[in-house]
Amino acid sequence: MIPERITIAPTSYKDLRGRTLMHLAARLGHDDILRLLISETSQASTLMNTRGQTPLLTAIEAGSSNSAIL
């Protein structure tokens, strides 16, 4: 089910705040989804939202320590 949704909403899609699916998964602590998204792109460490935050910084700010470790 998740891979089909990634096809519908590519990993490069950004919302009005510049957040990607990785930012949202990291913020919400969805480690399984985040792991899948990381495997689909090599840009994980360079994707920034409008605040200049990468998914890693988003995870740390949200207290999602497991997501930050990924």
C-alpha positions as CSV (number, residue, x, y, z in Angstrom):
1,M,0.0,0.0,0.0
2,I,2.8,2.5,0.9
3,P,4.7,2.1,-2.4
4,E,1.6,2.8,-4.4
5,R,1.1,6.1,-2.5
6,I,4.7,7.1,-3.1
7,T,4.0,6.8,-6.9
8,I,1.1,9.1,-6.5
9,A,3.0,11.6,-4.3
10,P,6.7,11.5,-5.3
11,T,9.3,12.0,-2.7
12,S,10.2,15.4,-4.2
13,Y,6.7,16.9,-3.7
14,K,6.6,19.8,-1.3
15,D,3.7,21.5,0.4
16,L,3.3,25.2,0.9
17,R,5.7,25.1,3.9
18,G,8.3,23.3,1.8
19,R,7.9,20.1,3.7
20,T,8.4,16.8,1.8
21,L,7.0,13.4,2.7
22,M,10.3,12.8,4.6
23,H,9.8,15.9,6.7
24,L,6.3,14.8,7.7
25,A,7.3,11.1,8.4
26,A,10.3,12.3,10.5
27,R,8.2,14.8,12.4
28,L,5.5,12.3,13.2
29,G,7.9,9.4,14.0
30,H,6.8,7.1,11.2
31,D,10.1,5.3,11.0
32,D,8.9,2.6,8.6
33,I,7.7,5.1,6.1
34,L,10.8,7.2,6.6
35,R,13.0,4.2,6.0
36,L,11.2,3.5,2.7
37,L,11.4,7.1,1.6
38,I,15.2,7.2,2.4
39,S,15.7,4.1,0.2
40,E,13.9,5.8,-2.7
41,T,16.1,9.0,-2.8
42,S,19.7,10.0,-2.3
43,Q,18.7,13.5,-1.5
44,A,17.5,12.9,2.1
45,S,20.2,15.1,3.7
46,T,19.7,18.0,1.3
47,L,15.9,18.4,1.3
48,M,15.0,21.6,3.1
49,N,11.7,23.1,4.1
50,T,11.0,26.9,4.0
51,R,12.7,27.2,7.4
52,G,15.9,25.6,6.1
53,Q,15.4,22.4,8.0
54,T,16.3,19.0,6.7
55,P,14.2,15.9,7.7
56,L,16.8,15.2,10.3
57,L,16.4,18.6,12.0
58,T,12.6,18.2,11.8
59,A,12.9,14.8,13.6
60,I,15.1,16.3,16.3
61,E,12.9,19.3,16.9
62,A,9.8,17.0,17.2
63,G,11.6,14.7,19.6
64,S,11.4,11.8,17.2
65,S,14.7,10.2,18.3
66,N,14.2,7.0,16.4
67,S,13.6,8.9,13.2
68,A,16.7,11.0,13.8
69,I,18.8,7.9,14.1
70,L,17.8,6.6,10.6
